[in-house]
Amino acid sequence: MVQGNTTAAAFNPSTASKLFVRAPNQFMRHSANLDLLRSVAVSVVLLDHLMLTLLRPSPLNEPALKFAAALGQAGVLAFFVHTSLVLMYSIQRLTRTGGQVTLRFYVRRFFRIYPLSVFCIALALIFHLPPSPREVRMIVPLPVIFSNLLLMQNFFGKGDIIGALWSLPYEVQMYLVLPVLYVLAAKRQVGRLGGVFILSCLCSSLYHLKLVAHIGNAEYVPCFLCGVLCFSLRDHIRARVSPVFWLPFICLLISGYCIAGGSMGDGNFWVGWVFCLVLGLAVNFFHDSSQTHVNFAAQKIALYSYGMYLIHLPVLFLVFIVFGMKNWILGSLVFVLVTTLASATTYHFIESPFIELGRRLSSHGSIRAAAATPLQPYSDGDKTVIP
């Protein structure tokens, strides 16, 4: 048992490689398959909101609208699995250089997430944009503004200034526990992680039965855990399937989720858990793609995906409501083009500089000072534990 105030906050570089990394050369390099997963995830979210903008509510359009809503939800859940998996590797890389790993991780994530979200919120407030194209513009109270700026609107029960902001609080709040989950995952504690996954599913289900259908954080914890499980199993599962089948597999899995009526807010969150679990377990089975052109396109979309996710709703409002474009095909092309250009611009002028700032600050001597005065590990049975 770990005693005291136990976190993954400080690591001794001389023991970190033995404790967490059995094979230092197995740190994940750039993965084309994960780029493709992220690009598909953001694409289906954009397609979801495009369909919801173009299709007016009616009995005839009801099946398509339900499918679109499930499609967007599947994209967000795929984001959650992808994010937790990639951040496991990010923490792993931080352990190689020592220091206060958890604090460095938090600093980097802060400068990765908040600058662009604050910019988009400010943009929406300045131009008085509605949360989504089909909603009406309203005066936004100060409590809603502050909760959105902090990305804590789920805790305060406030609305989203931009519709796409709803998922960010869950992601940010999962950052708080990812360094602790990394300790289990890096030590190959697959059984314990599986137990945590099952326990979180049971607790969420009981909470749902007792209270309401939409249960917030508890609803999405199992989704993030699937990415952690994927990381923990990386050396236990050999890649056997051709990368040619990776994209069809993702599309079939998303289609299955939509057909099964997946919609976390309607209480069918167990469908989302199964979706995330299958996706997380499948990642390691596929060889990485070697298709140059596909990989290049996926890498670019993945690079700009955060901007696309936040900016696409204001762009939809601009194209189809403000400009009032009636031609669906032309309007859709303009929407994709403007969203791509805007997200590329914000990446190079906002995201990239702040990512670099976060990297520099997290590499500052004061944050990495723990490497100079490492805590001494103690023996806990047959395990070495960092206190």
C-alpha positions as CSV (number, residue, x, y, z in Angstrom):
1,M,0.0,0.0,0.0
2,V,1.3,3.5,-0.8
3,Q,1.5,5.7,2.2
4,G,1.3,9.4,2.7
5,N,0.3,12.0,0.1
6,T,0.7,9.7,-2.8
7,T,0.7,11.1,-6.4
8,A,2.8,10.7,-9.5
9,A,4.1,14.1,-8.8
10,A,7.8,13.4,-8.5
11,F,10.0,10.8,-10.0
12,N,13.6,9.8,-9.6
13,P,15.0,9.6,-13.1
14,S,17.3,6.8,-12.0
15,T,14.4,4.6,-10.9
16,A,11.7,5.8,-13.2
17,S,12.9,3.8,-16.1
18,K,12.9,0.6,-14.0
19,L,9.6,1.4,-12.3
20,F,7.6,2.5,-15.2
21,V,9.4,1.7,-18.4
22,R,10.7,-1.8,-18.9
23,A,12.0,-1.0,-22.4
24,P,12.9,2.6,-22.8
25,N,13.0,2.2,-26.6
26,Q,9.3,1.4,-26.6
27,F,8.2,5.0,-26.1
28,M,5.5,5.5,-28.7
29,R,6.6,7.3,-31.8
30,H,4.2,9.2,-34.1
31,S,1.2,6.9,-34.9
32,A,-0.5,7.3,-38.2
33,N,-3.4,5.1,-37.0
34,L,-4.1,7.5,-34.0
35,D,-4.0,10.5,-36.4
36,L,-6.6,8.7,-38.5
37,L,-8.8,8.0,-35.5
38,R,-8.7,11.6,-34.4
39,S,-9.4,12.9,-37.9
40,V,-12.4,10.6,-38.2
41,A,-13.6,11.6,-34.8
42,V,-13.6,15.3,-35.6
43,S,-15.0,14.7,-39.1
44,V,-18.1,12.9,-37.8
45,V,-18.7,15.7,-35.2
46,L,-18.6,18.2,-38.0
47,L,-21.0,16.0,-40.1
48,D,-23.3,15.7,-37.2
49,H,-23.7,19.5,-36.7
50,L,-23.9,20.1,-40.5
51,M,-26.8,17.7,-40.7
52,L,-28.5,19.2,-37.6
53,T,-28.2,22.6,-39.3
54,L,-29.5,21.6,-42.7
55,L,-32.3,19.3,-41.6
56,R,-35.2,21.0,-40.0
57,P,-37.1,19.1,-37.3
58,S,-40.0,17.1,-38.7
59,P,-41.4,13.5,-38.5
60,L,-39.7,12.8,-41.9
61,N,-36.3,14.0,-40.7
62,E,-36.5,12.5,-37.2
63,P,-34.5,9.2,-38.0
64,A,-31.7,11.2,-39.7
65,L,-31.6,13.7,-36.8
66,K,-31.3,10.9,-34.3
67,F,-28.6,9.3,-36.4
68,A,-26.7,12.6,-36.6
69,A,-26.9,13.1,-32.8
70,A,-25.5,9.6,-32.2
71,L,-22.8,10.2,-34.9
72,G,-21.5,13.3,-33.1
73,Q,-21.6,11.5,-29.7
74,A,-19.5,8.6,-31.2
75,G,-17.0,11.1,-32.4
76,V,-16.6,12.7,-28.9
77,L,-16.3,9.3,-27.3
78,A,-13.6,8.4,-29.8
79,F,-11.8,11.7,-28.8
80,F,-12.0,10.6,-25.2
81,V,-10.3,7.2,-25.9
82,H,-7.7,8.8,-28.2
83,T,-6.9,11.6,-25.7
84,S,-6.4,9.4,-22.6
85,L,-4.2,7.0,-24.7
86,V,-2.0,9.7,-26.2
87,L,-1.6,11.4,-22.8
88,M,-0.4,8.1,-21.3
89,Y,2.4,8.2,-23.7
90,S,2.9,11.9,-23.0
91,I,3.3,11.2,-19.3
92,Q,5.6,8.3,-20.1
93,R,7.9,10.7,-22.1
94,L,7.9,13.2,-19.2
95,T,9.2,10.5,-16.8
96,R,12.3,10.1,-19.0
97,T,13.4,13.6,-18.0
98,G,12.4,13.4,-14.4
99,G,11.2,16.3,-12.2
100,Q,7.7,17.0,-11.0
101,V,6.0,15.0,-13.7
102,T,2.5,15.6,-12.6
103,L,3.0,19.4,-12.3
104,R,4.7,19.5,-15.7
105,F,1.9,17.5,-17.2
106,Y,-0.7,20.0,-15.8
107,V,1.2,23.0,-17.1
108,R,1.3,21.6,-20.6
109,R,-2.3,20.7,-20.7
110,F,-3.4,24.1,-19.4
111,F,-1.6,25.9,-22.2
112,R,-2.9,23.3,-24.7
113,I,-6.6,23.6,-23.8
114,Y,-7.4,27.0,-22.3
115,P,-5.9,29.6,-24.7
116,L,-8.0,28.6,-27.7
117,S,-11.1,28.0,-25.7
118,V,-10.9,31.4,-24.1
119,F,-10.3,33.0,-27.6
120,C,-13.4,31.2,-29.0
121,I,-15.5,32.2,-26.1
122,A,-14.4,35.8,-26.4
123,L,-15.2,35.7,-30.1
124,A,-18.7,34.3,-29.4
125,L,-19.3,37.0,-26.9
126,I,-18.0,39.9,-29.0
127,F,-20.1,38.9,-32.0
128,H,-23.1,37.7,-30.0
129,L,-23.1,34.2,-31.4
130,P,-25.6,31.6,-30.3
131,P,-24.3,28.2,-29.0
132,S,-25.4,26.5,-32.2
133,P,-26.8,27.7,-35.6
134,R,-30.4,26.8,-34.8
135,E,-30.4,28.4,-31.4
136,V,-31.4,32.0,-30.7
137,R,-28.8,34.6,-29.5
138,M,-29.3,35.6,-25.9
139,I,-27.5,37.8,-23.3
140,V,-25.0,35.7,-21.5
141,P,-24.9,36.2,-17.7
142,L,-21.6,36.6,-15.9
143,P,-21.8,33.3,-14.0
144,V,-22.2,31.4,-17.4
145,I,-19.2,33.3,-18.8
146,F,-17.0,32.5,-15.8
147,S,-18.0,28.9,-15.7
148,N,-17.2,28.5,-19.5
149,L,-13.9,30.3,-19.2
150,L,-12.9,27.9,-16.4
151,L,-14.4,24.9,-18.3
152,M,-16.4,24.0,-15.3
153,Q,-19.9,24.6,-16.5
154,N,-20.9,20.9,-15.8
155,F,-20.2,21.5,-12.1
156,F,-22.1,24.8,-11.9
157,G,-25.0,23.6,-14.1
158,K,-24.4,26.5,-16.5
159,G,-25.0,26.4,-20.3
160,D,-22.3,26.4,-23.0
161,I,-21.5,29.6,-24.8
162,I,-20.4,27.5,-27.7
163,G,-22.2,24.1,-28.0
164,A,-19.0,22.2,-28.6
165,L,-17.6,23.3,-25.2
166,W,-19.8,20.8,-23.4
167,S,-17.2,18.0,-23.6
168,L,-14.1,20.0,-22.5
169,P,-14.9,20.1,-18.8
170,Y,-15.0,16.2,-18.7
171,E,-11.7,16.1,-20.5
172,V,-10.0,18.7,-18.2
173,Q,-11.3,17.0,-15.1
174,M,-9.9,13.7,-16.2
175,Y,-6.5,15.3,-16.5
176,L,-6.4,15.5,-12.7
177,V,-6.3,11.7,-12.3
178,L,-4.5,10.6,-15.4
179,P,-1.0,10.8,-13.7
180,V,-2.3,8.4,-11.0
181,L,-3.8,6.1,-13.6
182,Y,-0.5,6.1,-15.4
183,V,1.2,4.5,-12.4
184,L,-1.2,1.5,-12.7
185,A,-1.0,1.4,-16.5
186,A,2.8,1.7,-16.8
187,K,3.3,-1.1,-14.2
188,R,1.0,-3.3,-16.3
189,Q,-1.6,-3.5,-13.6
190,V,-4.2,-4.6,-16.2
191,G,-6.3,-6.5,-13.7
192,R,-6.6,-3.5,-11.4
193,L,-7.4,-1.2,-14.3
194,G,-10.1,-3.6,-15.4
195,G,-11.5,-3.6,-11.9
196,V,-11.5,0.2,-11.9
197,F,-13.3,0.1,-15.2
198,I,-16.0,-2.3,-14.0
199,L,-16.4,-0.5,-10.7
200,S,-16.8,2.9,-12.5
201,C,-19.5,1.3,-14.8
202,L,-21.4,-0.1,-11.8
203,C,-21.2,3.1,-9.8
204,S,-22.4,5.1,-12.9
205,S,-25.3,2.7,-13.5
206,L,-26.4,2.8,-9.9
207,Y,-26.2,6.6,-9.9
208,H,-28.3,6.7,-13.0
209,L,-31.0,4.4,-11.6
210,K,-31.2,6.5,-8.4
211,L,-31.0,10.0,-9.9
212,V,-31.1,11.1,-13.6
213,A,-30.3,9.9,-17.0
214,H,-27.5,12.3,-17.7
215,I,-25.0,11.8,-14.9
216,G,-22.1,13.9,-16.0
217,N,-18.5,13.0,-15.0
218,A,-19.4,9.4,-13.9
219,E,-20.9,8.8,-17.3
220,Y,-17.6,9.4,-19.1
221,V,-15.0,8.0,-16.7
222,P,-15.2,4.5,-18.3
223,C,-14.7,6.0,-21.7
224,F,-11.4,7.6,-20.7
225,L,-10.3,4.4,-18.9
226,C,-10.5,2.5,-22.2
227,G,-7.6,4.6,-23.5
228,V,-5.7,3.8,-20.3
229,L,-6.4,0.1,-20.7
230,C,-5.1,0.3,-24.3
231,F,-1.9,1.8,-23.1
232,S,-1.5,-0.8,-20.4
233,L,-2.0,-3.7,-22.9
234,R,0.4,-2.3,-25.5
235,D,3.0,-5.0,-24.9
236,H,0.5,-7.8,-24.4
237,I,-1.2,-7.5,-27.8
238,R,0.7,-8.0,-31.0
239,A,-0.3,-6.1,-34.1
240,R,-1.7,-8.7,-36.5
241,V,-4.3,-6.9,-38.7
242,S,-3.4,-5.0,-41.9
243,P,-3.7,-1.2,-41.5
244,V,-5.9,-1.2,-44.6
245,F,-8.7,-2.4,-42.4
246,W,-8.2,0.3,-39.7
247,L,-10.4,3.0,-41.3
248,P,-13.2,0.5,-42.3
249,F,-13.1,-0.8,-38.7
250,I,-13.6,2.7,-37.2
251,C,-16.4,3.5,-39.6
252,L,-18.2,0.2,-38.8
253,L,-17.8,0.6,-35.1
254,I,-19.2,4.2,-35.3
255,S,-22.1,2.9,-37.5
256,G,-22.8,0.1,-35.0
257,Y,-22.9,2.7,-32.2
258,C,-25.4,4.8,-34.1
259,I,-27.6,1.8,-35.1
260,A,-27.6,0.7,-31.4
261,G,-29.1,4.0,-30.5
262,G,-26.1,5.2,-28.6
263,S,-26.9,8.5,-26.9
264,M,-25.2,9.1,-23.5
265,G,-27.7,11.7,-22.5
266,D,-30.7,9.3,-23.0
267,G,-29.4,6.8,-20.5
268,N,-27.9,4.5,-23.1
269,F,-24.4,5.2,-21.8
270,W,-23.6,1.5,-21.6
271,V,-23.6,1.4,-25.4
272,G,-20.9,4.1,-25.3
273,W,-18.9,2.1,-22.8
274,V,-19.0,-0.9,-25.1
275,F,-18.0,1.3,-28.0
276,C,-15.0,2.7,-26.2
277,L,-13.9,-0.6,-24.8
278,V,-13.9,-2.3,-28.2
279,L,-12.1,0.7,-29.7
280,G,-9.5,0.8,-27.0
281,L,-8.9,-2.9,-27.2
282,A,-8.6,-2.9,-31.0
283,V,-6.0,-0.2,-31.4
284,N,-3.1,-2.4,-30.6
285,F,-4.2,-5.1,-33.0
286,F,-3.6,-3.0,-36.2
287,H,-0.3,-2.4,-37.9
288,D,0.4,1.3,-38.3
289,S,-0.6,2.7,-41.7
290,S,2.1,3.2,-44.3
291,Q,-0.1,5.0,-46.9
292,T,1.7,8.2,-47.4
293,H,-1.1,10.4,-48.8
294,V,-3.7,9.1,-46.3
295,N,-1.3,9.6,-43.4
296,F,-0.4,13.1,-44.5
297,A,-4.1,14.1,-44.7
298,A,-4.9,12.5,-41.4
299,Q,-1.9,14.2,-39.7
300,K,-3.0,17.6,-40.9
301,I,-6.7,17.1,-39.9
302,A,-5.5,15.8,-36.5
303,L,-3.2,18.7,-36.1
304,Y,-6.0,21.2,-36.6
305,S,-8.8,19.1,-35.0
306,Y,-9.1,21.0,-31.8
307,G,-9.6,24.3,-33.7
308,M,-12.1,22.5,-36.0
309,Y,-14.0,21.2,-33.0
310,L,-14.4,24.6,-31.4
311,I,-14.7,26.8,-34.5
312,H,-17.1,24.8,-36.7
313,L,-20.3,25.8,-35.0
314,P,-19.7,29.6,-35.4
315,V,-18.7,28.9,-39.0
316,L,-22.0,27.0,-39.6
317,F,-23.9,30.0,-38.2
318,L,-22.0,32.4,-40.4
319,V,-22.5,30.3,-43.6
320,F,-26.1,29.1,-43.3
321,I,-27.7,31.7,-41.0
322,V,-25.9,35.0,-41.5
323,F,-25.1,34.5,-45.2
324,G,-28.2,32.4,-45.7
325,M,-26.7,30.0,-48.2
326,K,-29.5,27.9,-49.7
327,N,-27.4,25.5,-51.8
328,W,-26.5,22.7,-49.5
329,I,-23.6,21.4,-51.6
330,L,-22.0,24.8,-52.1
331,G,-22.7,25.8,-48.5
332,S,-21.1,22.6,-47.2
333,L,-18.0,23.1,-49.3
334,V,-17.7,26.7,-48.0
335,F,-18.3,25.5,-44.4
336,V,-15.5,22.9,-44.7
337,L,-13.1,25.4,-46.4
338,V,-13.7,28.2,-43.9
339,T,-13.5,25.8,-40.9
340,T,-10.2,24.4,-42.2
341,L,-8.6,27.8,-42.9
342,A,-9.8,29.2,-39.5
343,S,-8.5,26.2,-37.6
344,A,-5.2,26.3,-39.4
345,T,-4.9,30.0,-38.6
346,T,-5.7,29.7,-34.9
347,Y,-3.4,26.7,-34.6
348,H,-0.4,28.7,-35.9
349,F,-1.2,31.9,-34.2
350,I,-2.7,30.7,-30.9
351,E,-2.4,27.0,-30.2
352,S,1.2,26.4,-31.4
353,P,2.8,29.5,-29.5
354,F,1.0,28.5,-26.3
355,I,1.9,24.9,-26.7
356,E,5.5,26.0,-27.0
357,L,5.1,28.3,-24.0
358,G,3.7,25.4,-21.9
359,R,6.6,23.2,-23.0
360,R,9.1,25.9,-22.0
361,L,7.5,26.6,-18.6
362,S,7.2,22.9,-17.8
363,S,10.9,22.5,-18.6
364,H,11.9,25.4,-16.3
365,G,14.3,24.5,-13.5
366,S,11.9,25.3,-10.7
367,I,9.4,22.8,-12.0
368,R,12.0,20.1,-12.6
369,A,13.8,20.8,-9.4
370,A,12.6,17.5,-7.9
371,A,15.0,15.7,-10.2
372,A,17.9,17.2,-8.2
373,T,16.5,16.0,-4.9
374,P,14.6,12.8,-5.6
375,L,12.4,11.1,-3.1
376,Q,13.7,7.7,-2.0
377,P,11.6,4.7,-3.0
378,Y,10.6,2.2,-0.3
379,S,9.8,-1.4,-0.5
380,D,6.2,-2.6,-0.4
381,G,6.4,-6.3,-0.5
382,D,7.8,-7.3,-3.9
383,K,7.1,-3.9,-5.4
384,T,9.1,-0.6,-5.5
385,V,6.8,2.4,-4.7
386,I,7.6,6.0,-5.1
387,P,6.1,7.8,-2.0
